[in-house]
C-alpha cells in the first residue's frame, strides 16, 4: 500500500480481519513512509517495510525485489495498485499474488496488474475499503467488519496531553471543533475565506472553541484563515506530529475538513465528521457509513476524483464543485451532525 495516511487508516480493517482469522500468520506491511503513523503501533502488523527510498532508481527497485524475496512470503496483497507494487511481488517470486484492478489508472498500472494471479475488478462509486477486504476471500476469509482502527503511542501520551491542556483544549461543557483547511492538493481544498466565515458562525451559534490543525507547511494558510475571522481561534498547525494528532482528536466533539488524512483519524476514533468532498466520489472515499455528514455539490462533472484514481487538477478548469459549495451548505451539515451525533449521545 503506497497511499497516504488516509488510505492506510482505511486499510486497517484488512489487517485486523486477516489477523483475527489467521492469528498464526506473520503480516508485513510494505508502505510509503508518509503512512507509517497509521500502522506504527497496530498489533495486527508484525513488520513494516518503508519503500519510499526505492522509488529513486531502477537499481533500488531491484534492491526491494531482493529484500521481499528474502522474506519468503506465501502471499502478497496489493491494496493500492501501481506499476511498482504490482510487479515487485512477481519478480520476488511470491507464488500467490492478489491485487485490485480499477479503471482510470493509466496504461502502465492497468497492464501491470496482470502480474498478479488473483484479481478483483473494482467499480467506481463503490466503497473502495470493501475491495481491500474482499481480497481476503482468496484465502478463505469471507466475513469482515469495516470498522477502522487507530492505535496510540502511549509513550508520548503525557507529553501531548500536557501540551493540549496548556492550549486550553480540554473536554468541558464547551464543545471543541477541529478544522483542517488544507487537503494536500488544492483541488480538494475549500476556500479559506469560507472556512473563516463558517468558524465565526459556529462560535456565535454554539459557543464552540475552534482549533485549526495542519502540518508545518500549512501554518501560513491556517494563520491567514484566522486573520480573516472576527472571533478567536487556536492554531496547532505544525505543532503536532501525525503520531500526536490522535490525542487531539480524542478531545474534539466534531471535525470539519475536506478529503484529508486526519479526517480518517477522526473517523477511526468515532469522532463525528463533516467532510467537504468537492470533486471526490462520496460513495468510494468518504466515511459516510459512520458518523459523517458529507457535503457534496452535484454539478454536471461530479465526481471526477475516485479511489484509487485520484485527480490532481480540475479537468474542466472551473472548480465549481468547491466554489459553489456555500458556507450555508456546510453550516447545515454541521447542524445535522450536532443533532445526530452529539445531542443524541
C-alpha positions in Angstrom: 0.0 0.0 0.0 1.7 3.2 -1.2 -1.1 5.6 -0.5 -1.2 8.4 2.0 -2.2 8.4 5.7 -6.0 8.3 5.0 -5.5 5.3 2.7 -3.6 3.5 5.4 -6.2 4.2 8.0 -8.8 2.8 5.6 -6.7 -0.3 5.2 -6.6 -1.1 9.0 -9.7 -3.4 8.8 -7.9 -5.5 6.3 -5.0 -6.2 8.8 -7.4 -6.7 11.7 -9.6 -9.2 9.9 -6.6 -11.1 8.5 -5.0 -11.5 11.9 -8.3 -12.3 13.6 -9.0 -15.2 11.1 -5.3 -16.3 10.8 -3.6 -15.4 14.1 -0.6 -17.6 13.3 0.2 -15.6 10.0 3.1 -13.2 10.0 2.0 -10.0 8.4 4.3 -7.4 6.9 3.0 -4.1 5.6 5.0 -2.6 2.7 4.1 1.1 2.8 5.3 4.6 1.9 6.9 6.5 4.8 4.1 9.1 5.0 1.6 6.5 6.1 3.6 4.9 8.9 1.8 6.7 11.7 -1.4 4.8 10.8 0.2 1.4 11.4 3.2 2.1 13.7 1.5 0.7 16.9 -1.0 -1.6 15.2 -0.8 -5.1 16.8 -2.1 -6.7 13.6 1.0 -5.8 11.7 4.2 -7.6 12.7 6.6 -5.7 10.5 6.7 -2.5 8.4 8.9 -2.0 5.3 9.2 1.5 4.0 9.7 1.7 0.3 9.9 5.4 -0.3 13.7 5.3 -0.8 13.3 2.7 -3.5 11.4 4.9 -5.9 14.5 6.8 -6.9 16.0 4.4 -9.5 15.6 1.1 -11.2 18.6 -0.3 -9.2 16.7 0.5 -6.0 13.7 -1.3 -7.3 15.8 -4.4 -7.7 17.0 -4.0 -4.1 13.4 -4.0 -3.0 12.8 -7.2 -5.0 15.7 -8.9 -3.3 14.5 -7.8 0.2 11.0 -9.0 -0.5 12.3 -12.3 -1.9 14.5 -12.9 1.2 11.4 -12.9 3.3 9.9 -16.0 1.6 6.3 -14.7 1.6 3.5 -17.0 0.7 1.0 -14.3 -0.3 1.1 -10.7 -1.4 -1.9 -8.4 -1.4 -1.7 -5.1 -3.4 -4.2 -2.7 -1.9 -3.3 0.4 -3.9 -2.4 -0.5 -7.5 0.7 0.9 -9.3 3.4 -0.4 -11.6 6.0 -0.9 -8.8 3.8 -2.7 -6.3 2.2 -4.8 -9.0 5.5 -6.1 -10.4 7.7 -6.5 -7.3 5.8 -9.5 -5.8 6.0 -11.3 -9.2 9.8 -10.5 -9.5 10.3 -11.6 -5.9 8.8 -15.0 -6.7 5.8 -14.8 -4.4 3.5 -17.7 -5.6 0.2 -16.2 -4.6 -0.3 -12.6 -5.7 -3.7 -10.8 -5.2 -4.5 -7.3 -6.4 -7.2 -4.8 -7.2 -7.8 -3.6 -10.8 -9.5 -0.3 -11.2 -10.4 1.9 -14.3 -8.7 5.2 -14.9 -5.3 4.4 -13.5 -3.3 4.7 -16.8 -1.9 2.1 -19.2 1.1 1.1 -17.1 -0.8 0.4 -13.9 -3.7 -1.3 -15.8 -1.2 -3.5 -17.6 0.9 -4.3 -14.6 -2.0 -5.6 -12.5 -1.8 -8.8 -14.6 1.5 -9.7 -12.9 -0.8 -10.9 -10.2 -2.7 -14.2 -10.4 -5.7 -13.3 -8.2 -7.5 -10.1 -9.3 -10.6 -8.2 -8.1 -12.1 -5.7 -10.5 -13.2 -2.5 -8.7 -16.1 -0.4 -9.9 -16.5 3.4 -9.5 -18.9 4.9 -7.0 -18.5 1.9 -4.6 -16.6 1.9 -1.2 -13.0 1.1 -2.0 -12.5 -0.3 1.5 -14.7 -3.2 0.6 -12.3 -4.2 -2.1 -9.4 -4.3 0.4 -11.5 -6.7 2.5 -12.7 -8.8 -0.5 -9.1 -9.6 -1.3 -9.2 -11.8 1.9 -11.7 -14.0 0.1 -8.7 -15.5 -1.8 -7.5 -17.1 1.5 -11.0 -18.1 2.6 -11.9 -15.1 4.8 -15.4 -14.1 3.7 -16.9 -12.2 6.7 -15.5 -8.9 7.9 -16.1 -5.6 9.7 -15.4 -2.2 8.2 -14.5 -0.5 11.5 -11.2 1.3 11.2 -8.5 1.1 13.9 -6.1 3.6 15.2 -3.6 2.7 18.0 -2.0 5.4 20.0 1.7 5.8 21.0 1.2 5.6 24.8 4.9 6.7 25.4 4.0 10.2 24.3 0.6 10.4 26.0 1.6 12.5 29.0 3.6 15.0 26.9 0.9 15.5 24.4 -1.9 15.7 26.9 0.0 18.3 29.0 0.6 20.4 25.8 -3.1 20.3 24.9 -4.0 21.3 28.5 -1.8 24.3 28.2 -3.6 25.3 25.0 -6.9 25.2 26.8 -8.1 22.3 24.8 -9.9 20.3 27.4 -13.2 18.3 27.5 -15.8 20.5 29.1 -19.3 21.8 28.6 -17.9 24.0 25.7 -17.7 22.0 22.5 -14.4 21.8 20.6 -14.5 21.6 16.8 -11.3 20.8 14.8 -10.9 22.2 11.3 -8.4 21.4 8.5 -8.3 24.0 5.8 -5.8 22.0 3.7 -6.0 18.7 1.9 -2.7 18.0 0.3 -3.8 19.2 -3.2 -5.7 22.4 -3.9 -8.2 20.5 -6.0 -9.7 19.3 -2.7 -9.4 22.5 -0.7 -12.4 24.7 0.1 -11.6 28.4 0.2 -10.1 29.8 3.4 -12.5 32.8 3.5 -15.4 30.4 3.6 -13.7 28.4 6.5 -13.2 31.7 8.3 -16.9 32.7 7.9 -18.1 29.2 8.9 -15.9 29.2 12.0 -17.3 32.6 13.1 -20.8 31.4 12.6 -20.2 28.3 14.7 -18.6 30.2 17.5 -21.6 32.6 17.7 -24.2 29.9 17.2 -22.9 27.2 19.5 -20.2 28.9 21.6 -17.6 26.4 20.4 -13.8 26.5 20.6 -12.3 26.3 17.1 -8.9 24.5 16.7 -7.2 24.5 13.4 -4.7 21.7 12.5 -2.2 21.3 9.8 1.4 20.5 9.1 4.3 22.9 9.4 3.8 23.7 5.7 0.2 24.7 6.5 1.0 27.3 9.1 0.7 30.3 6.7 -2.7 29.2 5.3 -4.1 28.4 8.7 -3.0 31.8 10.1 -4.5 33.6 7.0 -7.8 31.9 7.9 -7.6 33.0 11.5 -6.7 36.6 10.4 -10.0 36.6 8.3 -12.1 35.7 11.4 -13.8 38.1 13.8 -13.8 35.6 16.7 -10.7 34.0 18.4 -9.4 30.6 17.4 -6.4 28.3 18.1 -3.8 27.2 15.5 -2.0 24.0 16.1 -0.6 23.9 12.6 3.0 22.5 12.7 2.7 21.9 16.5 1.6 18.3 16.5 3.0 15.3 14.6 0.9 12.7 13.0 1.6 10.4 15.9 0.4 13.1 18.3 -2.7 14.2 16.4 -5.0 11.4 17.7 -4.7 12.8 21.2 -6.2 16.0 19.9 -8.9 14.1 18.1 -9.9 12.4 21.4 -10.8 15.9 22.7 -12.8 17.0 19.8 -16.6 16.9 19.5 -16.6 17.4 15.7 -14.1 17.6 12.9 -14.6 19.6 9.7 -12.3 19.2 6.6 -12.0 18.2 3.0 -10.9 14.7 1.9 -7.7 14.6 4.0 -5.9 12.0 6.1 -6.8 13.4 9.6 -10.5 13.1 8.8 -9.9 9.3 8.8 -8.1 9.6 12.1 -11.2 11.2 13.5 -13.4 8.6 11.9 -11.4 5.7 13.3 -11.7 7.3 16.8 -15.5 7.7 16.4 -15.4 11.5 16.2 -18.3 13.0 14.2 -17.3 14.4 10.8 -18.4 17.0 8.3 -16.4 16.4 5.1 -16.5 18.9 2.2 -15.9 16.5 -0.7 -15.5 18.8 -3.6 -14.6 16.5 -6.6 -14.3 13.3 -4.6 -16.7 10.4 -5.1 -18.9 10.3 -2.0 -19.5 6.6 -2.3 -15.9 5.5 -2.6 -13.9 7.7 -0.3 -15.9 9.4 2.4 -16.6 7.5 5.7 -20.3 8.1 5.1 -21.2 4.8 6.6 -20.3 6.0 10.1 -20.7 9.4 11.9 -20.3 11.6 8.9 -22.2 14.3 7.1 -20.8 14.7 3.6 -21.2 18.0 1.8 -21.5 17.4 -2.0 -22.2 19.8 -4.8 -23.8 17.7 -7.6 -22.8 19.6 -10.7 -22.6 18.1 -14.2 -19.0 16.9 -13.9 -19.1 15.5 -10.4 -17.4 13.3 -9.4 -14.0 13.4 -11.1 -11.7 12.1 -8.3 -12.1 8.4 -7.4 -10.3 6.0 -5.2 -7.7 4.9 -6.2 -7.8 7.1 -9.4 -7.4 10.4 -7.6 -7.5 13.6 -9.7 -4.8 16.3 -9.2 -6.4 19.2 -11.1 -9.9 20.3 -12.3 -10.2 18.9 -15.8 -12.9 21.5 -16.6 -10.9 24.4 -15.2 -13.6 25.9 -13.1 -13.6 24.1 -9.7 -17.3 24.8 -9.4 -17.8 21.8 -7.0 -16.0 23.8 -4.3 -16.6 27.3 -5.4 -20.4 26.7 -5.4 -20.3 24.9 -2.0 -21.6 27.7 0.3 -20.9 28.4 3.9 -24.6 27.8 4.5 -24.3 24.3 2.9 -21.6 23.3 5.4 -23.3 25.1 8.3 -26.4 22.9 7.7 -24.2 19.8 7.6 -22.7 20.8 11.0 -26.3 21.3 12.3 -27.2 17.8 11.2 -24.1 16.3 12.7 -24.7 18.0 16.1 -28.3 16.9 16.2 -27.5 13.3 15.2 -24.2 12.5 16.8 -23.7 14.9 19.7 -27.1 15.9 21.2 -28.4 12.3 20.9 -25.4 10.8 22.7 
